[in-house]
Amino acid sequence: MYRYSPIKFISLAGVALVMALLCGLFSGASDIPLSKIWGVFSLKALDIDHQILQLIRLPRVLLAALAGACLASCGAVMQGLFRNPLADPSLIGVSSGASVGASCVIFFGGASVIGSGIGLPAITVGAFVGGLLATSIVYRLATSVTGTSVATMLLAGIAITALSGAITSLFSFFADNEMLRRISLWQMGNLDGADWPRALSMGLVAIPLILVLPREGQALNAMLLGESEARHLGVDVETMKRRLILLTALGVGVAVAVSGVVAFVGLIVPHLVRLIIGPDHRYLIPGSAILGAVLLLLADTAARTLMSPAELPTGVITALLGAPFFVGLLLQQRMRMVG
């Protein structure tokens, strides 16, 4: 029924990830030969090319890969939790809340660095706090003594997203030209501020998350049958909901905080992987993580090179590629149903 077996697809996606990493390392305004690849792992920067690789491109490609993997795997989890292949991590309000946090910091002049050892910009911290706060509000609105309602969470997420959009628009309305440009660029999704502190922060969250989420695959498979059926199969549904919402909020919150709002990765990638290998979350989640890393890596490489030396926002590239591709998938699926 499906084109590839899960193991074969994950293997091919892993090869594509390695190629995308190499492509990202050696593509840019400055041409660097492949012969200098080993210098990337040297403790000493040998020349200007190695400095570009070590200090600029390597943290950027790692950040893109980790953020893409995190967004896509969290998207697969949300689609399983909501039992809807069109669900997106932003449904729980984390992206819109992060926009409010980042806009607030920009508006009030927060350009400082938080922590001398960590070196994270205040905008990143503000976005992360805003995302977690919005998600906690959505979760509290959807939770009662009888448990957490997925339908109520969806409606609460829509309401919080609308409210957050209004607050962000107010910040944009009262901001001056410089503030408005910074807010707009952040909302477009951009990795031009990538550095080692951001890449390491993303790695500390994304790597454990990518390893933990596939363990929830069996429970998510049971959830596809419905909550009652999942309970009969021995799944602690309420505990699983809390755990997955917390992990998704953490992962997406950090990803959005360090890279801005990158559209469509969490929506398209799991849907595409599901069409190729099927709905088994034991393979869907890791497959989505690898393909999400490939997609964001290629999109960021295109953003850096298409109009070099100028850069396009990465989120614009993912939206330009993702929207037509997703419409094509939907039309193809409709044709199959009609046929």
C-alpha positions as CSV (number, residue, x, y, z in Angstrom):
1,M,0.0,0.0,0.0
2,Y,2.8,2.4,0.8
3,R,5.8,3.1,-1.3
4,Y,8.6,2.4,1.2
5,S,9.1,0.3,4.2
6,P,9.7,2.4,7.3
7,I,13.3,1.1,7.8
8,K,14.2,1.8,4.2
9,F,12.7,5.3,4.3
10,I,14.5,6.2,7.5
11,S,17.8,5.0,6.0
12,L,17.3,7.0,2.8
13,A,16.3,10.0,4.9
14,G,19.4,9.7,7.0
15,V,21.6,9.7,3.8
16,A,19.7,12.8,2.6
17,L,20.3,14.4,6.0
18,V,24.1,13.9,5.7
19,M,24.0,15.4,2.2
20,A,22.0,18.3,3.3
21,L,24.4,19.0,6.1
22,L,27.4,19.0,3.7
23,C,25.4,21.2,1.3
24,G,24.7,23.7,4.0
25,L,28.3,23.8,5.2
26,F,29.8,24.5,1.8
27,S,27.1,26.8,0.3
28,G,27.1,30.5,0.9
29,A,28.5,33.8,-0.2
30,S,32.1,32.5,0.3
31,D,33.1,29.4,-1.7
32,I,34.8,26.9,0.5
33,P,36.3,23.7,-1.1
34,L,35.2,20.3,0.2
35,S,38.9,19.5,1.0
36,K,38.6,21.7,4.1
37,I,35.9,19.7,5.8
38,W,38.2,18.1,8.3
39,G,39.2,21.5,9.5
40,V,35.7,22.0,10.9
41,F,36.5,19.6,13.6
42,S,39.8,21.0,14.5
43,L,40.2,22.8,17.8
44,K,42.1,25.6,16.1
45,A,40.8,27.8,13.3
46,L,43.5,27.3,10.6
47,D,42.5,30.1,8.3
48,I,39.5,32.4,7.4
49,D,37.7,29.5,5.6
50,H,37.9,27.3,8.7
51,Q,36.7,30.2,10.9
52,I,33.7,30.7,8.6
53,L,32.9,27.0,8.8
54,Q,33.4,26.7,12.6
55,L,31.9,30.0,13.8
56,I,29.2,30.7,11.3
57,R,28.1,27.8,9.1
58,L,28.4,24.8,11.4
59,P,26.3,26.3,14.3
60,R,23.8,27.4,11.7
61,V,23.3,24.1,10.0
62,L,23.2,22.3,13.3
63,L,20.6,24.8,14.6
64,A,18.5,24.3,11.4
65,A,18.7,20.6,11.6
66,L,17.8,20.4,15.2
67,A,15.0,22.9,15.0
68,G,13.5,21.2,11.9
69,A,13.7,17.8,13.6
70,C,12.0,19.2,16.7
71,L,9.2,20.9,14.8
72,A,8.5,18.0,12.6
73,S,8.5,15.3,15.4
74,C,6.3,17.5,17.6
75,G,4.0,18.0,14.6
76,A,3.7,14.2,14.2
77,V,2.8,14.0,18.0
78,M,0.2,16.7,17.8
79,Q,-1.4,15.1,14.7
80,G,-1.6,11.8,16.6
81,L,-2.9,13.4,19.7
82,F,-5.6,15.4,17.9
83,R,-6.2,12.5,15.5
84,N,-6.1,14.9,12.6
85,P,-3.3,14.9,9.9
86,L,-3.9,18.6,9.4
87,A,-3.0,19.5,13.0
88,D,0.0,21.7,13.8
89,P,2.1,22.3,16.9
90,S,0.9,25.9,16.8
91,L,-2.6,24.7,17.8
92,I,-1.6,24.8,21.4
93,G,-0.7,28.4,21.2
94,V,3.1,28.1,21.6
95,S,4.1,29.9,18.4
96,S,1.7,32.8,18.9
97,G,2.7,33.1,22.6
98,A,6.4,33.2,21.5
99,S,5.6,36.0,19.1
100,V,4.1,38.0,21.9
101,G,7.1,37.4,24.1
102,A,9.6,38.3,21.4
103,S,7.6,41.4,20.4
104,C,7.4,42.6,24.0
105,V,11.2,42.3,24.5
106,I,11.9,44.1,21.2
107,F,9.3,46.8,22.0
108,F,10.7,47.6,25.4
109,G,14.3,47.6,24.1
110,G,15.5,44.2,25.3
111,A,18.6,43.5,23.2
112,S,20.8,42.4,26.0
113,V,22.3,38.9,26.6
114,I,20.9,36.7,29.4
115,G,23.7,35.0,31.3
116,S,27.3,35.4,30.7
117,G,27.9,31.7,30.4
118,I,24.8,31.0,28.2
119,G,24.9,34.1,26.1
120,L,21.3,33.9,24.9
121,P,19.7,37.1,23.6
122,A,16.8,38.5,25.7
123,I,14.5,38.1,22.6
124,T,15.1,34.3,22.7
125,V,14.3,34.1,26.4
126,G,11.3,36.3,26.0
127,A,9.9,34.2,23.1
128,F,10.4,30.9,25.1
129,V,8.7,32.3,28.2
130,G,5.8,33.7,26.1
131,G,5.4,30.3,24.3
132,L,5.3,28.3,27.6
133,L,2.9,30.8,29.2
134,A,0.4,30.6,26.3
135,T,0.5,26.8,26.3
136,S,-0.1,26.7,30.0
137,I,-3.2,28.9,29.6
138,V,-4.5,26.7,26.8
139,Y,-3.9,23.6,28.9
140,R,-5.6,25.0,32.0
141,L,-8.6,26.1,29.9
142,A,-8.9,22.6,28.5
143,T,-8.5,20.7,31.8
144,S,-11.2,20.0,34.3
145,V,-11.9,17.4,37.0
146,T,-12.9,14.9,34.2
147,G,-9.6,15.3,32.4
148,T,-8.2,17.2,29.4
149,S,-10.5,17.6,26.4
150,V,-8.7,17.6,23.1
151,A,-11.6,19.5,21.4
152,T,-11.6,22.2,24.1
153,M,-7.8,22.5,23.8
154,L,-8.2,23.1,20.1
155,L,-10.7,25.8,20.6
156,A,-8.7,27.4,23.4
157,G,-5.6,27.3,21.2
158,I,-7.5,29.1,18.5
159,A,-8.7,31.8,21.0
160,I,-5.2,32.3,22.5
161,T,-3.7,32.4,19.0
162,A,-6.1,35.2,18.0
163,L,-5.5,37.1,21.3
164,S,-1.8,36.8,20.9
165,G,-2.0,38.0,17.3
166,A,-3.9,41.1,18.5
167,I,-1.3,41.8,21.2
168,T,1.5,41.4,18.7
169,S,-0.3,43.7,16.3
170,L,-0.5,46.3,19.0
171,F,3.2,46.2,19.6
172,S,3.8,46.5,15.9
173,F,1.4,49.5,15.7
174,F,3.2,51.5,18.4
175,A,6.7,50.4,17.4
176,D,9.1,52.7,15.6
177,N,10.6,51.7,12.2
178,E,13.5,49.8,13.7
179,M,11.4,47.9,16.1
180,L,8.8,47.1,13.5
181,R,11.5,45.7,11.2
182,R,12.9,43.5,13.9
183,I,9.5,42.2,14.9
184,S,8.6,41.5,11.2
185,L,11.9,39.6,10.6
186,W,11.5,37.5,13.7
187,Q,7.9,36.5,12.7
188,M,9.1,35.5,9.3
189,G,11.5,33.0,10.8
190,N,15.2,33.6,10.4
191,L,18.4,31.8,11.3
192,D,20.8,34.6,10.6
193,G,21.5,35.0,14.3
194,A,22.6,31.4,14.7
195,D,25.6,30.9,17.0
196,W,26.9,28.2,19.3
197,P,24.9,29.2,22.4
198,R,21.7,29.0,20.4
199,A,22.7,25.7,18.7
200,L,23.7,24.2,22.1
201,S,20.4,25.3,23.7
202,M,18.5,23.8,20.9
203,G,20.5,20.6,21.1
204,L,20.0,20.2,24.9
205,V,16.2,20.1,24.2
206,A,15.9,18.6,20.8
207,I,18.2,15.6,21.1
208,P,16.5,14.2,24.3
209,L,13.1,15.0,22.8
210,I,13.8,13.2,19.5
211,L,14.9,10.1,21.6
212,V,11.9,10.2,23.9
213,L,9.0,10.9,21.6
214,P,9.2,7.7,19.5
215,R,8.6,5.8,22.8
216,E,5.1,7.2,22.8
217,G,4.4,5.7,19.4
218,Q,2.5,2.7,20.7
219,A,0.3,4.8,22.8
220,L,-0.4,7.3,20.0
221,N,-1.3,4.3,17.7
222,A,-3.9,3.3,20.3
223,M,-5.2,6.9,20.4
224,L,-6.0,6.6,16.7
225,L,-8.8,4.3,17.7
226,G,-10.2,6.8,20.1
227,E,-9.7,7.7,23.7
228,S,-12.0,5.0,25.1
229,E,-10.4,2.3,23.0
230,A,-7.0,3.5,24.1
231,R,-8.0,3.2,27.7
232,H,-9.2,-0.3,27.2
233,L,-5.8,-1.1,25.7
234,G,-4.1,0.0,28.9
235,V,-3.1,3.5,27.9
236,D,-3.2,6.1,30.7
237,V,-4.7,8.7,28.4
238,E,-4.7,11.7,30.7
239,T,-1.1,11.2,31.8
240,M,0.0,10.7,28.2
241,K,-1.8,14.0,27.2
242,R,0.0,16.0,29.9
243,R,3.3,14.5,29.0
244,L,3.0,15.0,25.3
245,I,1.7,18.6,25.6
246,L,4.5,19.5,28.0
247,L,7.2,17.9,25.7
248,T,5.7,19.6,22.6
249,A,5.5,23.0,24.3
250,L,9.1,22.7,25.5
251,G,10.4,21.6,22.1
252,V,8.4,24.0,19.9
253,G,9.0,26.8,22.4
254,V,12.7,26.5,22.2
255,A,12.7,26.0,18.4
256,V,10.5,29.1,17.8
257,A,12.6,31.1,20.3
258,V,15.9,30.5,18.6
259,S,14.7,30.5,14.9
260,G,11.5,32.6,14.8
261,V,8.2,31.4,13.4
262,V,9.1,28.8,10.7
263,A,5.9,27.9,8.9
264,F,4.7,24.5,7.6
265,V,7.5,22.3,8.8
266,G,5.4,20.8,11.6
267,L,2.4,20.4,9.3
268,I,3.8,19.2,6.0
269,V,6.6,16.8,7.0
270,P,4.5,14.4,9.2
271,H,1.8,14.4,6.6
272,L,4.2,13.5,3.8
273,V,6.0,10.8,5.9
274,R,2.6,9.3,6.7
275,L,1.7,9.1,3.0
276,I,5.0,7.3,2.3
277,I,5.3,4.8,5.2
278,G,1.9,4.8,6.9
279,P,0.5,6.0,10.3
280,D,2.6,3.9,12.7
281,H,4.0,6.5,15.1
282,R,6.9,4.2,16.1
283,Y,8.4,5.0,12.7
284,L,6.4,8.2,11.8
285,I,8.0,10.3,14.6
286,P,11.7,9.5,13.9
287,G,11.0,9.6,10.1
288,S,9.4,13.0,10.5
289,A,12.3,14.2,12.6
290,I,14.9,13.3,10.0
291,L,12.9,14.7,7.1
292,G,12.1,17.8,9.0
293,A,15.8,18.4,9.6
294,V,16.5,17.9,5.8
295,L,13.7,20.3,4.8
296,L,14.8,23.1,7.1
297,L,18.4,22.6,6.2
298,L,17.7,22.9,2.5
299,A,15.3,25.9,3.0
300,D,18.0,27.7,5.1
301,T,20.6,27.0,2.5
302,A,18.3,28.3,-0.2
303,A,17.7,31.4,1.9
304,R,21.4,32.1,2.2
305,T,22.3,31.5,-1.4
306,L,19.4,32.5,-3.7
307,M,20.1,36.2,-3.3
308,S,23.6,36.1,-2.0
309,P,25.1,38.1,-0.3
310,A,21.7,39.2,0.9
311,E,19.6,36.6,2.8
312,L,15.9,35.7,2.6
313,P,13.9,34.8,5.8
314,T,14.0,31.0,6.1
315,G,10.3,31.0,7.1
316,V,9.4,32.6,3.8
317,I,11.2,29.8,1.9
318,T,9.4,27.1,3.8
319,A,6.1,28.7,3.2
320,L,6.7,29.3,-0.5
321,L,7.8,25.6,-0.9
322,G,5.4,24.1,1.6
323,A,2.0,25.8,0.6
324,P,1.9,24.7,-3.1
325,F,3.3,21.3,-2.2
326,F,0.7,20.7,0.5
327,V,-2.1,21.9,-1.8
328,G,-0.8,19.4,-4.4
329,L,-0.9,16.6,-1.8
330,L,-4.5,17.4,-0.9
331,L,-5.5,17.5,-4.5
332,Q,-3.8,14.1,-5.1
333,Q,-5.5,12.6,-2.1
334,R,-8.9,13.9,-3.3
335,M,-8.4,12.5,-6.7
336,R,-7.6,9.1,-5.2
337,M,-10.8,9.2,-3.1
338,V,-12.9,10.2,-6.2
339,G,-11.2,7.5,-8.3
